[in-house]
Amino acid sequence: MATVDVEDESILASIFKDSFPDKWRDNPDFAAYLSELSSYGVEKLTREPERLAEERAQILQQTRELAFSNYKTFIRTADCTKEIYRDFGRVEGSVSRLLDKLPSFGEKCRSVERLRAFGCGINSPSACLLHCTVMTCLCHSLNFILVETREYSDKHC
């Protein structure tokens, strides 16, 4: 890590004055570059702007080539991100609907348990059986929604 000593800094400050922001002064790369520039001869200093322009052009060309060669990957990534965002919206909607149904589901499950524990309270055995069957189907369908949501989340998240 190169540092600019006080004498070099005062010389550079007098030459450049307001040419660069104060926050650059603390940057070790900037300090190293200024030290390197101060060691150049006149001939090398006169070629430095041209060298920097060539380096900039080379970096821009490499950036273009990189962007071009990875364009398909970029498009696929953007499409996947869009699908994931849409899928998260679906999952969020499903979870919201599930959370809305949970209180009534819990109450209905407790009702089924009470009916099983104390008998249906319905005079007809067939009506009791029908009621228990309906309640069991309801519990089964809500359990299915829970499992389906979990599998969807595992698969897409």
DSSP file (Angstrom, degrees, kcal/mol; ACC not computed):
  #  RESIDUE AA STRUCTURE BP1 BP2  ACC     N-H-->O    O-->H-N    N-H-->O    O-->H-N    TCO  KAPPA ALPHA  PHI   PSI    X-CA   Y-CA   Z-CA
    1    1 A M              0   0    0      0, 0.0     2,-0.3     0, 0.0    28,-0.1   0.000 360.0 360.0 360.0 117.9    0.0    0.0    0.0
    2    2 A A        -     0   0    0     26,-0.3     2,-0.3     2,-0.0    30,-0.2  -0.642 360.0-165.2 -88.3 141.6    1.6    3.2   -1.2
    3    3 A T        -     0   0    0     -2,-0.3     2,-0.6    28,-0.1     0, 0.0  -0.906  20.1-125.2-122.3 154.4    1.2    6.4    0.8
    4    4 A V        -     0   0    0     -2,-0.3    28,-0.1     4,-0.0    27,-0.0  -0.872  28.4-138.1 -98.7 121.5    1.9    9.9   -0.2
    5    5 A D     >  -     0   0    0     -2,-0.6     4,-2.8     1,-0.1     5,-0.2  -0.233  29.0 -97.8 -75.5 172.4    4.3   11.6    2.2
    6    6 A V  H  > S+     0   0    0      1,-0.2     4,-2.3     2,-0.2     5,-0.2   0.879 121.9  48.4 -60.2 -42.7    3.7   15.2    3.3
    7    7 A E  H  > S+     0   0    0      2,-0.2     4,-2.2     1,-0.2    -1,-0.2   0.936 114.3  45.4 -65.6 -46.6    6.2   16.7    0.8
    8    8 A D  H  > S+     0   0    0      1,-0.2     4,-3.1     2,-0.2     5,-0.2   0.908 112.9  52.3 -61.4 -40.9    4.8   14.8   -2.2
    9    9 A E  H  X S+     0   0    0     -4,-2.8     4,-2.8     1,-0.2    -1,-0.2   0.899 109.1  48.4 -64.0 -40.4    1.3   15.6   -1.1
   10   10 A S  H  X S+     0   0    0     -4,-2.3     4,-2.1    -5,-0.2    -1,-0.2   0.893 113.5  47.6 -68.8 -37.2    2.0   19.3   -0.9
   11   11 A I  H  X S+     0   0    0     -4,-2.2     4,-2.0     2,-0.2    -2,-0.2   0.946 115.2  45.0 -65.0 -47.6    3.6   19.3   -4.4
   12   12 A L  H  X S+     0   0    0     -4,-3.1     4,-3.3     1,-0.2     5,-0.4   0.898 112.3  52.2 -64.0 -39.5    0.7   17.3   -5.8
   13   13 A A  H  X S+     0   0    0     -4,-2.8     4,-2.5    -5,-0.2    -1,-0.2   0.895 110.0  48.6 -63.6 -39.2   -1.8   19.6   -4.1
   14   14 A S  H  < S+     0   0    0     -4,-2.1    -1,-0.2    -5,-0.2    -2,-0.2   0.855 116.6  43.0 -70.5 -32.1   -0.1   22.7   -5.5
   15   15 A I  H  < S+     0   0    0     -4,-2.0    -2,-0.2    -5,-0.1    -1,-0.2   0.944 129.0  25.9 -75.0 -49.3   -0.1   21.1   -9.0
   16   16 A F  H >< S+     0   0    0     -4,-3.3     3,-1.9     1,-0.2    -3,-0.2   0.735  78.0 165.1 -90.5 -23.2   -3.7   19.7   -9.0
   17   17 A K  T 3< S+     0   0    0     -4,-2.5     3,-0.4    -5,-0.4    -1,-0.2  -0.202  80.2   1.5  41.7-103.5   -5.3   22.0   -6.4
   18   18 A D  T 3  S+     0   0    0      1,-0.2    -1,-0.3    -2,-0.1    -5,-0.1   0.044 100.7 110.4 -98.4  25.9   -9.1   21.4   -6.9
   19   19 A S  S <  S+     0   0    0     -3,-1.9    -1,-0.2    -6,-0.1    -2,-0.1   0.705  81.0  29.8 -76.5 -19.3   -8.6   18.7   -9.6
   20   20 A F  S    S-     0   0    0     -3,-0.4    -1,-0.1    -4,-0.1     5,-0.1  -0.989  89.6 -99.5-140.9 151.1   -9.8   15.8   -7.4
   21   21 A P    >   -     0   0    0      0, 0.0     3,-1.1     0, 0.0     4,-0.5  -0.259  30.6-119.1 -66.9 153.4  -12.2   15.5   -4.5
   22   22 A D  G >  S+     0   0    0      1,-0.2     3,-1.3     2,-0.2     4,-0.4   0.820 110.0  65.5 -61.6 -32.3  -10.9   15.3   -1.0
   23   23 A K  G >  S+     0   0    0      1,-0.3     3,-0.7     2,-0.2     4,-0.3   0.757  91.8  63.3 -66.8 -22.0  -12.3   11.8   -0.4
   24   24 A W  G X  S+     0   0    0     -3,-1.1     3,-1.6     1,-0.2    -1,-0.3   0.789  86.4  73.8 -68.5 -26.5   -9.9   10.5   -3.0
   25   25 A R  G <  S+     0   0    0     -3,-1.3    -1,-0.2    -4,-0.5    -2,-0.2   0.816  96.3  48.9 -58.0 -32.8   -7.0   11.5   -0.8
   26   26 A D  G <  S+     0   0    0     -3,-0.7    -1,-0.3    -4,-0.4    -2,-0.2   0.556  86.1 103.7 -85.0  -8.6   -7.8    8.6    1.6
   27   27 A N    <>  -     0   0    0     -3,-1.6     4,-2.3    -4,-0.3     5,-0.2  -0.643  62.2-153.3 -78.7 119.4   -8.0    6.0   -1.2
   28   28 A P  H  > S+     0   0    0      0, 0.0     4,-2.4     0, 0.0   -26,-0.3   0.840  94.4  54.2 -63.7 -32.7   -4.8    3.9   -1.2
   29   29 A D  H  > S+     0   0    0      2,-0.2     4,-2.4     1,-0.2     5,-0.1   0.905 109.4  47.5 -67.0 -40.1   -5.1    3.1   -5.0
   30   30 A F  H  > S+     0   0    0      2,-0.2     4,-2.6    -6,-0.2     5,-0.2   0.919 112.0  49.6 -66.0 -43.3   -5.3    6.8   -5.8
   31   31 A A  H  X S+     0   0    0     -4,-2.3     4,-2.2    -7,-0.2    -2,-0.2   0.906 111.6  49.4 -61.9 -41.3   -2.4    7.6   -3.6
   32   32 A A  H  X S+     0   0    0     -4,-2.4     4,-2.4   -30,-0.2    -1,-0.2   0.907 110.8  49.9 -64.5 -41.6   -0.4    4.8   -5.2
   33   33 A Y  H  X S+     0   0    0     -4,-2.4     4,-2.8     2,-0.2    -2,-0.2   0.912 110.5  49.3 -64.6 -42.3   -1.3    6.1   -8.7
   34   34 A L  H  X S+     0   0    0     -4,-2.6     4,-2.3     2,-0.2    -1,-0.2   0.899 111.2  50.0 -64.1 -39.3   -0.2    9.6   -7.8
   35   35 A S  H  X S+     0   0    0     -4,-2.2     4,-0.8     2,-0.2    -2,-0.2   0.908 111.3  49.2 -63.4 -40.6    3.1    8.3   -6.4
   36   36 A E  H >X S+     0   0    0     -4,-2.4     3,-0.8     1,-0.2     4,-0.6   0.922 110.7  50.1 -64.1 -44.1    3.6    6.3   -9.6
   37   37 A L  H >< S+     0   0    0     -4,-2.8     3,-1.1     1,-0.2    -1,-0.2   0.883 105.7  56.3 -61.6 -38.3    2.8    9.4  -11.7
   38   38 A S  H 3< S+     0   0    0     -4,-2.3    -1,-0.2     1,-0.3    -2,-0.2   0.727 104.6  53.6 -69.1 -18.5    5.3   11.5   -9.8
   39   39 A S  H << S+     0   0    0     -4,-0.8    -1,-0.3    -3,-0.8    -2,-0.2   0.582  89.9 101.5 -89.5  -9.4    8.0    9.0  -10.6
   40   40 A Y  S << S-     0   0    0     -3,-1.1     2,-0.1    -4,-0.6    -3,-0.0  -0.365  70.2-125.8 -73.7 151.3    7.4    9.2  -14.4
   41   41 A G     >  -     0   0    0     -2,-0.1     4,-2.4     1,-0.1     5,-0.2  -0.353  34.2 -95.8 -84.2 175.7    9.5   11.3  -16.7
   42   42 A V  H  > S+     0   0    0      1,-0.2     4,-2.1     2,-0.2     5,-0.2   0.898 123.3  51.7 -61.6 -42.7    8.1   13.9  -19.0
   43   43 A E  H  > S+     0   0    0      1,-0.2     4,-1.1     2,-0.2    -1,-0.2   0.921 112.6  44.4 -62.4 -45.0    7.9   11.5  -22.0
   44   44 A K  H  > S+     0   0    0      1,-0.2     4,-0.9     2,-0.2    -1,-0.2   0.869 111.3  54.4 -69.2 -36.3    6.0    8.9  -20.1
   45   45 A L  H  < S+     0   0    0     -4,-2.4     3,-0.4     1,-0.2    -1,-0.2   0.873 105.3  53.0 -64.7 -36.2    3.7   11.5  -18.6
   46   46 A T  H  < S+     0   0    0     -4,-2.1     4,-0.4     1,-0.2    -1,-0.2   0.796 110.9  47.4 -70.7 -26.1    2.8   12.8  -22.0
   47   47 A R  H  X S+     0   0    0     -4,-1.1     4,-2.4    -3,-0.2    -1,-0.2   0.623  90.7  86.0 -85.6 -13.7    1.9    9.3  -23.1
   48   48 A E  H  X S+     0   0    0     -4,-0.9     4,-2.7    -3,-0.4     5,-0.2   0.887  85.3  51.2 -59.9 -44.8   -0.2    8.6  -20.0
   49   49 A P  H  > S+     0   0    0      0, 0.0     4,-2.1     0, 0.0    -1,-0.2   0.902 112.6  47.8 -59.8 -38.3   -3.5   10.1  -21.3
   50   50 A E  H  > S+     0   0    0     -4,-0.4     4,-2.4     2,-0.2    -2,-0.2   0.909 111.7  49.7 -66.5 -41.5   -3.2    8.0  -24.4
   51   51 A R  H  X S+     0   0    0     -4,-2.4     4,-2.5     1,-0.2    -1,-0.2   0.908 111.4  49.0 -63.2 -42.0   -2.5    4.9  -22.4
   52   52 A L  H  X S+     0   0    0     -4,-2.7     4,-2.5     2,-0.2    -1,-0.2   0.889 110.3  50.9 -64.7 -39.0   -5.5    5.6  -20.1
   53   53 A A  H  X S+     0   0    0     -4,-2.1     4,-2.5    -5,-0.2    -2,-0.2   0.905 111.8  47.4 -64.8 -41.4   -7.7    6.1  -23.2
   54   54 A E  H  X S+     0   0    0     -4,-2.4     4,-2.5     2,-0.2    -2,-0.2   0.911 112.5  49.2 -65.4 -42.1   -6.5    2.8  -24.7
   55   55 A E  H  X S+     0   0    0     -4,-2.5     4,-2.4     2,-0.2    -2,-0.2   0.905 111.7  49.3 -63.5 -41.6   -7.1    1.0  -21.3
   56   56 A R  H  X S+     0   0    0     -4,-2.5     4,-2.5     2,-0.2    -2,-0.2   0.926 111.8  48.3 -63.1 -45.2  -10.6    2.5  -21.1
   57   57 A A  H  X S+     0   0    0     -4,-2.5     4,-2.4     1,-0.2    -2,-0.2   0.901 111.5  50.3 -62.1 -41.2  -11.4    1.4  -24.6
   58   58 A Q  H  X S+     0   0    0     -4,-2.5     4,-2.5     2,-0.2    -1,-0.2   0.913 111.1  48.3 -63.8 -43.1  -10.1   -2.1  -23.9
   59   59 A I  H  X S+     0   0    0     -4,-2.4     4,-2.3     2,-0.2    -2,-0.2   0.903 111.8  49.8 -65.3 -40.9  -12.2   -2.4  -20.8
   60   60 A L  H  X S+     0   0    0     -4,-2.5     4,-2.4     2,-0.2    -2,-0.2   0.910 111.3  49.2 -63.2 -41.7  -15.3   -1.1  -22.6
   61   61 A Q  H  X S+     0   0    0     -4,-2.4     4,-2.6     2,-0.2    -2,-0.2   0.917 111.3  49.0 -64.0 -43.2  -14.7   -3.7  -25.4
   62   62 A Q  H  X S+     0   0    0     -4,-2.5     4,-2.5     1,-0.2    -1,-0.2   0.886 110.6  51.5 -62.7 -38.3  -14.3   -6.5  -22.8
   63   63 A T  H  X S+     0   0    0     -4,-2.3     4,-2.6     2,-0.2    -2,-0.2   0.919 110.5  48.2 -64.7 -43.6  -17.5   -5.4  -21.1
   64   64 A R  H  X S+     0   0    0     -4,-2.4     4,-2.8     2,-0.2    -2,-0.2   0.933 112.8  48.1 -61.0 -46.3  -19.4   -5.5  -24.4
   65   65 A E  H  X S+     0   0    0     -4,-2.6     4,-2.8     1,-0.2    -2,-0.2   0.899 112.4  49.1 -62.3 -40.9  -18.0   -8.9  -25.3
   66   66 A L  H  X S+     0   0    0     -4,-2.5     4,-1.5     2,-0.2    -1,-0.2   0.923 112.8  47.1 -64.3 -44.4  -18.9  -10.2  -21.8
   67   67 A A  H  < S+     0   0    0     -4,-2.6    -2,-0.2     2,-0.2    -1,-0.2   0.912 114.7  47.1 -63.9 -42.0  -22.4   -8.8  -22.1
   68   68 A F  H >< S+     0   0    0     -4,-2.8     3,-1.2     1,-0.2     4,-0.3   0.925 112.7  47.9 -66.4 -44.6  -22.9  -10.2  -25.6
   69   69 A S  H 3< S+     0   0    0     -4,-2.8    -1,-0.2     1,-0.3    -2,-0.2   0.755 118.9  40.6 -70.4 -22.6  -21.5  -13.7  -24.7
   70   70 A N  T 3X S+     0   0    0     -4,-1.5     4,-2.5    -5,-0.2    -1,-0.3   0.202  81.8 108.0-108.1  15.9  -23.7  -13.8  -21.6
   71   71 A Y  H <> S+     0   0    0     -3,-1.2     4,-2.6     1,-0.2     5,-0.2   0.919  79.5  49.0 -60.8 -45.8  -26.9  -12.3  -23.1
   72   72 A K  H  > S+     0   0    0     -4,-0.3     4,-2.7     1,-0.2    -1,-0.2   0.904 111.8  49.7 -61.6 -40.9  -28.8  -15.6  -23.1
   73   73 A T  H  > S+     0   0    0      2,-0.2     4,-2.6     1,-0.2    -1,-0.2   0.914 110.4  50.8 -63.2 -42.3  -27.9  -16.3  -19.5
   74   74 A F  H  X S+     0   0    0     -4,-2.5     4,-2.4     2,-0.2    -2,-0.2   0.928 111.5  47.1 -60.5 -46.1  -29.0  -12.8  -18.6
   75   75 A I  H  X S+     0   0    0     -4,-2.6     4,-2.6     2,-0.2    -2,-0.2   0.922 112.8  49.2 -63.7 -44.5  -32.4  -13.2  -20.4
   76   76 A R  H  X S+     0   0    0     -4,-2.7     4,-2.8     1,-0.2    -1,-0.2   0.910 111.1  50.3 -61.2 -41.5  -32.9  -16.6  -18.7
   77   77 A T  H  X S+     0   0    0     -4,-2.6     4,-2.5     2,-0.2    -1,-0.2   0.911 110.7  48.9 -62.9 -42.2  -32.1  -15.2  -15.3
   78   78 A A  H  X S+     0   0    0     -4,-2.4     4,-2.1     2,-0.2    -2,-0.2   0.909 112.5  48.3 -64.3 -41.5  -34.5  -12.4  -15.9
   79   79 A D  H  X S+     0   0    0     -4,-2.6     4,-2.5     2,-0.2    -2,-0.2   0.920 112.2  48.7 -64.4 -43.5  -37.2  -14.8  -16.9
   80   80 A C  H  X S+     0   0    0     -4,-2.8     4,-2.9     1,-0.2     5,-0.2   0.905 110.3  51.5 -62.7 -41.1  -36.6  -17.1  -13.9
   81   81 A T  H  X S+     0   0    0     -4,-2.5     4,-2.5     1,-0.2    -1,-0.2   0.912 110.1  49.5 -62.1 -41.5  -36.7  -14.1  -11.6
   82   82 A K  H  X S+     0   0    0     -4,-2.1     4,-2.3     2,-0.2    -2,-0.2   0.921 112.5  47.1 -63.2 -44.4  -40.0  -13.1  -13.1
   83   83 A E  H  X S+     0   0    0     -4,-2.5     4,-3.0     2,-0.2    -2,-0.2   0.912 112.1  49.9 -63.6 -42.9  -41.4  -16.6  -12.7
   84   84 A I  H  X S+     0   0    0     -4,-2.9     4,-2.8     2,-0.2    -2,-0.2   0.916 110.3  50.4 -62.8 -42.6  -40.2  -16.8   -9.1
   85   85 A Y  H  X S+     0   0    0     -4,-2.5     4,-1.8    -5,-0.2    -1,-0.2   0.927 113.2  45.9 -60.4 -45.2  -41.8  -13.5   -8.3
   86   86 A R  H  X S+     0   0    0     -4,-2.3     4,-2.0     2,-0.2    -2,-0.2   0.912 112.9  50.1 -63.8 -43.4  -45.1  -14.6   -9.8
   87   87 A D  H  X S+     0   0    0     -4,-3.0     4,-2.9     1,-0.2    -2,-0.2   0.884 107.6  53.2 -64.7 -38.7  -44.8  -18.0   -8.0
   88   88 A F  H  X S+     0   0    0     -4,-2.8     4,-2.9     1,-0.2    -1,-0.2   0.894 107.1  53.0 -62.7 -37.8  -44.1  -16.2   -4.7
   89   89 A G  H  X S+     0   0    0     -4,-1.8     4,-2.3     2,-0.2    -2,-0.2   0.913 110.4  47.2 -61.2 -42.6  -47.3  -14.2   -5.3
   90   90 A R  H  X S+     0   0    0     -4,-2.0     4,-2.7     2,-0.2    -2,-0.2   0.932 113.2  47.7 -64.0 -46.1  -49.3  -17.4   -5.8
   91   91 A V  H  X S+     0   0    0     -4,-2.9     4,-3.0     1,-0.2     5,-0.2   0.918 111.1  51.4 -61.7 -42.8  -47.8  -19.0   -2.7
   92   92 A E  H  X S+     0   0    0     -4,-2.9     4,-2.3     1,-0.2    -1,-0.2   0.910 111.1  48.2 -61.3 -42.0  -48.5  -15.8   -0.7
   93   93 A G  H  X S+     0   0    0     -4,-2.3     4,-2.5     2,-0.2    -2,-0.2   0.912 112.7  48.4 -63.2 -43.3  -52.1  -15.9   -1.9
   94   94 A S  H  X S+     0   0    0     -4,-2.7     4,-2.6     2,-0.2    -2,-0.2   0.916 112.4  48.0 -63.8 -43.3  -52.5  -19.6   -1.0
   95   95 A V  H  X S+     0   0    0     -4,-3.0     4,-2.9     2,-0.2    -1,-0.2   0.904 111.1  51.6 -64.4 -40.2  -51.0  -19.1    2.4
   96   96 A S  H  X S+     0   0    0     -4,-2.3     4,-1.9    -5,-0.2    -2,-0.2   0.931 111.8  45.8 -62.0 -45.9  -53.3  -16.1    3.0
   97   97 A R  H  X S+     0   0    0     -4,-2.5     4,-1.6     2,-0.2    -2,-0.2   0.900 113.0  51.2 -63.8 -39.5  -56.4  -18.1    2.0
   98   98 A L  H  X S+     0   0    0     -4,-2.6     4,-1.6     1,-0.2    -2,-0.2   0.922 108.9  50.0 -62.8 -44.5  -55.2  -21.0    4.2
   99   99 A L  H  < S+     0   0    0     -4,-2.9    -1,-0.2     1,-0.2    -2,-0.2   0.849 108.4  53.7 -63.9 -33.1  -54.7  -18.7    7.2
  100  100 A D  H  < S+     0   0    0     -4,-1.9     4,-0.4     1,-0.2    -1,-0.2   0.854 113.4  43.2 -66.3 -34.0  -58.2  -17.3    6.6
  101  101 A K  H  X S+     0   0    0     -4,-1.6     4,-2.5    -3,-0.2    -2,-0.2   0.675  93.3  83.4 -86.4 -18.5  -59.6  -20.9    6.7
  102  102 A L  H  X S+     0   0    0     -4,-1.6     4,-3.1     1,-0.2     5,-0.2   0.888  86.3  52.2 -58.8 -44.3  -57.6  -22.2    9.7
  103  103 A P  H  > S+     0   0    0      0, 0.0     4,-2.2     0, 0.0    -1,-0.2   0.944 115.2  41.6 -59.4 -45.6  -59.8  -20.8   12.5
  104  104 A S  H  > S+     0   0    0     -4,-0.4     4,-2.5     2,-0.2    -2,-0.2   0.874 114.1  53.8 -68.6 -34.2  -62.9  -22.4   11.0
  105  105 A F  H  X S+     0   0    0     -4,-2.5     4,-2.5     2,-0.2    -1,-0.2   0.935 109.2  47.9 -62.3 -46.3  -61.0  -25.6   10.2
  106  106 A G  H  X S+     0   0    0     -4,-3.1     4,-2.3     1,-0.2    -2,-0.2   0.907 112.3  49.3 -61.2 -41.9  -59.8  -25.9   13.8
  107  107 A E  H  X S+     0   0    0     -4,-2.2     4,-2.1    -5,-0.2    -1,-0.2   0.909 111.5  48.6 -64.9 -41.5  -63.3  -25.3   15.1
  108  108 A K  H  X S+     0   0    0     -4,-2.5     4,-2.2     2,-0.2    -2,-0.2   0.879 110.4  51.3 -67.0 -37.4  -64.7  -28.0   12.8
  109  109 A C  H  X S+     0   0    0     -4,-2.5     4,-2.3     2,-0.2    -2,-0.2   0.914 110.4  48.9 -65.2 -41.4  -62.0  -30.4   13.7
  110  110 A R  H  X S+     0   0    0     -4,-2.3     4,-2.5     1,-0.2    -2,-0.2   0.874 109.5  53.6 -63.8 -35.9  -62.8  -29.9   17.4
  111  111 A S  H  X S+     0   0    0     -4,-2.1     4,-2.6     2,-0.2    -2,-0.2   0.911 108.0  49.3 -63.8 -43.2  -66.5  -30.4   16.6
  112  112 A V  H  X S+     0   0    0     -4,-2.2     4,-2.6     2,-0.2    -2,-0.2   0.917 111.2  50.0 -61.9 -43.3  -65.7  -33.7   14.9
  113  113 A E  H  X S+     0   0    0     -4,-2.3     4,-2.6     2,-0.2    -2,-0.2   0.913 111.0  48.6 -63.0 -42.2  -63.7  -34.7   18.0
  114  114 A R  H  X S+     0   0    0     -4,-2.5     4,-2.8     2,-0.2     5,-0.2   0.922 111.5  50.4 -63.2 -42.4  -66.5  -33.8   20.3
  115  115 A L  H  X S+     0   0    0     -4,-2.6     4,-1.3     1,-0.2    -2,-0.2   0.909 112.9  45.9 -62.7 -41.3  -69.0  -35.7   18.2
  116  116 A R  H  < S+     0   0    0     -4,-2.6    -1,-0.2     2,-0.2    -2,-0.2   0.899 116.0  46.0 -67.4 -39.6  -66.8  -38.8   18.2
  117  117 A A  H  < S+     0   0    0     -4,-2.6    -2,-0.2    -5,-0.2    -1,-0.2   0.891 128.4  23.1 -72.0 -39.0  -66.2  -38.5   21.9
  118  118 A F  H  < S-     0   0    0     -4,-2.8    -1,-0.2     1,-0.3    -2,-0.2   0.332 114.2-101.1-112.3   6.7  -69.8  -37.9   23.0
  119  119 A G     <  -     0   0    0     -4,-1.3    -1,-0.3    -5,-0.2    -2,-0.1  -0.071  44.2 -76.0  87.0 162.5  -71.8  -39.3   20.1
  120  120 A C        -     0   0    0      2,-0.2    -1,-0.2     1,-0.1     3,-0.1   0.821  43.4-137.9 -68.5 -33.1  -73.4  -37.3   17.4
  121  121 A G        +     0   0    0      1,-0.4     2,-0.4    -3,-0.1    -1,-0.1   0.495  69.3 119.5  80.4   1.9  -76.3  -36.0   19.3
  122  122 A I        -     0   0    0      1,-0.1    -1,-0.4     2,-0.1    -2,-0.2  -0.861  65.1-140.1-102.4 136.6  -78.3  -36.7   16.2
  123  123 A N  S    S+     0   0    0     -2,-0.4    -1,-0.1    -3,-0.1    -2,-0.1   0.863  82.8  70.1 -67.0 -37.2  -81.1  -39.3   16.6
  124  124 A S     >  -     0   0    0      1,-0.1     4,-2.2    -3,-0.1     5,-0.2  -0.687  69.8-149.8 -87.9 128.2  -80.6  -41.1   13.4
  125  125 A P  H  > S+     0   0    0      0, 0.0     4,-2.4     0, 0.0     5,-0.2   0.869 100.3  52.4 -61.3 -35.7  -77.4  -43.3   13.1
  126  126 A S  H  > S+     0   0    0      2,-0.2     4,-2.6     1,-0.2     5,-0.2   0.891 108.6  49.5 -69.8 -36.7  -77.3  -42.6    9.3
  127  127 A A  H  > S+     0   0    0      2,-0.2     4,-2.7     1,-0.2    -1,-0.2   0.897 111.4  49.8 -66.2 -39.2  -77.5  -38.9    9.8
  128  128 A C  H  X S+     0   0    0     -4,-2.2     4,-2.6     2,-0.2    -2,-0.2   0.924 111.7  48.1 -63.2 -44.1  -74.7  -39.1   12.4
  129  129 A L  H  X S+     0   0    0     -4,-2.4     4,-2.4     2,-0.2    -2,-0.2   0.912 112.4  49.1 -62.7 -43.0  -72.6  -41.1   10.0
  130  130 A L  H  X S+     0   0    0     -4,-2.6     4,-2.6     2,-0.2    -2,-0.2   0.927 111.2  49.5 -62.1 -45.5  -73.3  -38.6    7.2
  131  131 A H  H  X S+     0   0    0     -4,-2.7     4,-2.4     1,-0.2    -2,-0.2   0.927 112.7  46.7 -60.3 -46.3  -72.3  -35.7    9.4
  132  132 A C  H  X S+     0   0    0     -4,-2.6     4,-2.4     1,-0.2    -1,-0.2   0.885 111.8  51.8 -63.6 -38.8  -69.1  -37.4   10.5
  133  133 A T  H  X S+     0   0    0     -4,-2.4     4,-2.6     2,-0.2    -2,-0.2   0.926 110.4  47.9 -64.4 -44.8  -68.3  -38.3    6.9
  134  134 A V  H  X S+     0   0    0     -4,-2.6     4,-2.4     1,-0.2    -2,-0.2   0.923 113.0  48.3 -61.3 -45.0  -68.8  -34.7    5.7
  135  135 A M  H  X S+     0   0    0     -4,-2.4     4,-2.4     1,-0.2    -1,-0.2   0.893 111.2  50.2 -64.0 -39.5  -66.6  -33.4    8.5
  136  136 A T  H  X S+     0   0    0     -4,-2.4     4,-2.7     2,-0.2    -2,-0.2   0.910 110.2  50.2 -65.0 -42.4  -63.9  -35.9    7.7
  137  137 A C  H  X S+     0   0    0     -4,-2.6     4,-2.7     2,-0.2    -2,-0.2   0.906 109.9  51.2 -61.9 -41.6  -64.0  -34.9    4.1
  138  138 A L  H  X S+     0   0    0     -4,-2.4     4,-2.1     2,-0.2    -2,-0.2   0.938 111.8  46.3 -61.0 -46.9  -63.7  -31.2    5.0
  139  139 A C  H  X S+     0   0    0     -4,-2.4     4,-2.3     1,-0.2    -2,-0.2   0.905 112.2  52.1 -61.5 -40.9  -60.7  -32.0    7.3
  140  140 A H  H  X S+     0   0    0     -4,-2.7     4,-2.3     1,-0.2    -2,-0.2   0.918 108.9  49.0 -62.9 -43.7  -59.1  -34.1    4.5
  141  141 A S  H  X S+     0   0    0     -4,-2.7     4,-1.9     1,-0.2    -1,-0.2   0.886 112.2  48.0 -67.0 -37.0  -59.5  -31.3    1.9
  142  142 A L  H  X S+     0   0    0     -4,-2.1     4,-2.0     2,-0.2    -1,-0.2   0.885 110.9  51.1 -70.1 -36.6  -57.9  -28.7    4.2
  143  143 A N  H  X S+     0   0    0     -4,-2.3     4,-2.5     1,-0.2    -2,-0.2   0.896 108.1  53.7 -62.6 -39.2  -55.1  -31.1    5.0
  144  144 A F  H  X S+     0   0    0     -4,-2.3     4,-3.0     1,-0.2    -2,-0.2   0.907 106.6  51.1 -61.7 -42.2  -54.6  -31.6    1.3
  145  145 A I  H  X S+     0   0    0     -4,-1.9     4,-2.5     2,-0.2    -1,-0.2   0.907 109.8  50.6 -61.8 -41.8  -54.3  -27.8    0.8
  146  146 A L  H  X S+     0   0    0     -4,-2.0     4,-2.1     2,-0.2    -2,-0.2   0.941 113.8  43.8 -60.3 -48.0  -51.7  -27.7    3.6
  147  147 A V  H  X S+     0   0    0     -4,-2.5     4,-2.6     1,-0.2     5,-0.2   0.913 113.7  51.1 -64.9 -43.2  -49.6  -30.5    2.0
  148  148 A E  H  X S+     0   0    0     -4,-3.0     4,-2.5     1,-0.2    -1,-0.2   0.900 110.1  49.2 -62.7 -41.7  -50.0  -29.0   -1.5
  149  149 A T  H  X S+     0   0    0     -4,-2.5     4,-2.5    -5,-0.2    -1,-0.2   0.912 112.0  48.7 -64.5 -42.0  -48.8  -25.6   -0.4
  150  150 A R  H  X S+     0   0    0     -4,-2.1     4,-2.7     2,-0.2    -2,-0.2   0.927 112.3  47.7 -64.3 -44.7  -45.8  -27.1    1.4
  151  151 A E  H  X S+     0   0    0     -4,-2.6     4,-2.4     2,-0.2    -2,-0.2   0.908 112.0  50.4 -63.5 -41.2  -44.9  -29.2   -1.7
  152  152 A Y  H  X S+     0   0    0     -4,-2.5     4,-2.3    -5,-0.2     5,-0.2   0.920 111.8  47.8 -62.0 -43.7  -45.3  -26.1   -3.9
  153  153 A S  H  X S+     0   0    0     -4,-2.5     4,-2.0     1,-0.2    -2,-0.2   0.917 112.7  48.4 -63.6 -43.0  -43.1  -24.1   -1.6
  154  154 A D  H  < S+     0   0    0     -4,-2.7    -1,-0.2     1,-0.2    -2,-0.2   0.877 115.1  46.1 -63.8 -37.3  -40.4  -26.8   -1.5
  155  155 A K  H  < S+     0   0    0     -4,-2.4    -2,-0.2    -5,-0.2    -1,-0.2   0.865 125.8  25.8 -74.8 -37.1  -40.5  -27.1   -5.3
  156  156 A H  H  <        0   0    0     -4,-2.3    -2,-0.2    -5,-0.2    -3,-0.2   0.477 360.0 360.0-110.4  -4.6  -40.3  -23.5   -6.2
  157  157 A C     <        0   0    0     -4,-2.0    -3,-0.1    -5,-0.2    -2,-0.1   0.448 360.0 360.0-112.5 360.0  -38.7  -21.7   -3.3
